[in-house]
Amino acid sequence: MTNIDFFNDLAQKTSKHLNGGRMFFHIFVEKKIVRDVHEKLTISSKDILLDLGGGCGNITKYLLEKCHQVCLADMAEQTISVAKKKLSKFSNVVYKIVDINQDLPFKDSEFDKIVCYSVVHYLDKKEYIEGLILELIRITNSDGKILIGDIPLKEKHASLLKEREKKTIKNFFLNQKYFFDKRLLRYIYTKKGINISQVKGVNYTQIFLENILKDIPNIKFYFLEQPKALPFANSRKDLLIIKI
Ligand SMILES: C[S@@+](CC[C@H](N)C(=O)[O-])C[C@H]1O[C@@H](n2cnc3c(N)ncnc32)[C@H](O)[C@@H]1O
């Protein structure tokens, strides 16, 4: 089973928030993510936006209300089918099957803003992120913005666990919640007959990404924290790239 088989299976069997690893008790979390994405990208009503790895369209549906047009691109065809049904009332959305491991099938400067949220850990190899970043820059307008959101950072995760270990009693409930959420997600997937055993994800470090970004001309970049209420805020950051 490939990652794409997993996301197709997930879309067919759940078609809900689980496509983004979010559970039913992560109440309003998508709205919080969209508010955060909206602020970081300063989306305007004229913007043409790419939601890369947009999956079942859980985030896309909010973005559509804020900009001129969204292209929802994903490699898992079943997620696109679910999104098409979910977003059928919108006329300003187009769909495309796209593999983030390959050159992207878009023209230069086609988009004003790009969001790629909770996706880059599914690249086949972490080194492929350089090619993806260059492609994202190519297809973005000058002055345009790219948000690669929810990037798992090894050092952030490690320092969180280390910090909590120092005050185990004080952090008892936080620790329990962290492991409970993980186990519950695994349990729900298993109950629905979704095989997660072969899902592969890559991890990054900030320095690895900075070393790639520092050599790219005509961009500014920032690593941004997520609001604390987001499920993975403890171990992930967002990367904002501005094309100048
Ligand atoms: C965790 S989901 C995130 C979905 C959506 N961005 C969100 O935040 O709700 C990851 C998405 O990445 C997509 N994906 C994984 N590998 C991909 C690839 N090689 N090319 C394009 N999309 C991919 C999956 O199909 C899935 O829809």
The ligand as an SDF file (V2000), in Angstrom:
LIG
                    3D

 27 29  0  0  0  0  0  0  0  0999 V2000
   -2.9980   15.0260    5.7210 C   0  0  0  0  0  0  0  0  0  0  0  0
   -3.8020   15.2500    4.1650 S   0  0  0  0  0  0  0  0  0  0  0  0
   -4.0140   17.0210    4.1460 C   0  0  0  0  0  0  0  0  0  0  0  0
   -5.2030   17.4250    3.3300 C   0  0  0  0  0  0  0  0  0  0  0  0
   -5.4880   18.9200    3.3460 C   0  0  0  0  0  0  0  0  0  0  0  0
   -4.3570   19.7050    2.8920 N   0  0  0  0  0  0  0  0  0  0  0  0
   -5.8810   19.3480    4.7300 C   0  0  0  0  0  0  0  0  0  0  0  0
   -5.0410   19.9260    5.4540 O   0  0  0  0  0  0  0  0  0  0  0  0
   -7.0300   19.0920    5.1140 O   0  0  0  0  0  0  0  0  0  0  0  0
   -2.4540   14.9960    3.0380 C   0  0  0  0  0  0  0  0  0  0  0  0
   -2.8790   15.1170    1.5760 C   0  0  0  0  0  0  0  0  0  0  0  0
   -1.6880   15.0220    0.7680 O   0  0  0  0  0  0  0  0  0  0  0  0
   -2.0020   14.2760   -0.3840 C   0  0  0  0  0  0  0  0  0  0  0  0
   -0.7760   13.6940   -0.9560 N   0  0  0  0  0  0  0  0  0  0  0  0
    0.0270   12.7410   -0.4210 C   0  0  0  0  0  0  0  0  0  0  0  0
    1.0200   12.4350   -1.2670 N   0  0  0  0  0  0  0  0  0  0  0  0
    0.8550   13.2300   -2.3620 C   0  0  0  0  0  0  0  0  0  0  0  0
    1.5630   13.3800   -3.5890 C   0  0  0  0  0  0  0  0  0  0  0  0
    2.6230   12.6240   -3.8740 N   0  0  0  0  0  0  0  0  0  0  0  0
    1.1240   14.2990   -4.4800 N   0  0  0  0  0  0  0  0  0  0  0  0
    0.0190   15.0440   -4.2260 C   0  0  0  0  0  0  0  0  0  0  0  0
   -0.7030   14.9480   -3.0750 N   0  0  0  0  0  0  0  0  0  0  0  0
   -0.2890   14.0510   -2.1580 C   0  0  0  0  0  0  0  0  0  0  0  0
   -2.9490   13.1910    0.1280 C   0  0  0  0  0  0  0  0  0  0  0  0
   -3.6810   12.5790   -0.9040 O   0  0  0  0  0  0  0  0  0  0  0  0
   -3.7990   13.9800    1.1230 C   0  0  0  0  0  0  0  0  0  0  0  0
   -4.9510   14.4970    0.5120 O   0  0  0  0  0  0  0  0  0  0  0  0
  1  2  1  0
  2  3  1  0
  2 10  1  0
  3  4  1  0
  4  5  1  0
  5  6  1  0
  5  7  1  0
  7  8  2  0
  7  9  1  0
 10 11  1  0
 11 12  1  0
 11 26  1  0
 12 13  1  0
 13 14  1  0
 13 24  1  0
 14 15  1  0
 14 23  1  0
 15 16  2  0
 16 17  1  0
 17 18  1  0
 17 23  2  0
 18 19  1  0
 18 20  2  0
 20 21  1  0
 21 22  2  0
 22 23  1  0
 24 25  1  0
 24 26  1  0
 26 27  1  0
M  CHG  2   2   1   9  -1
M  END
$$$$
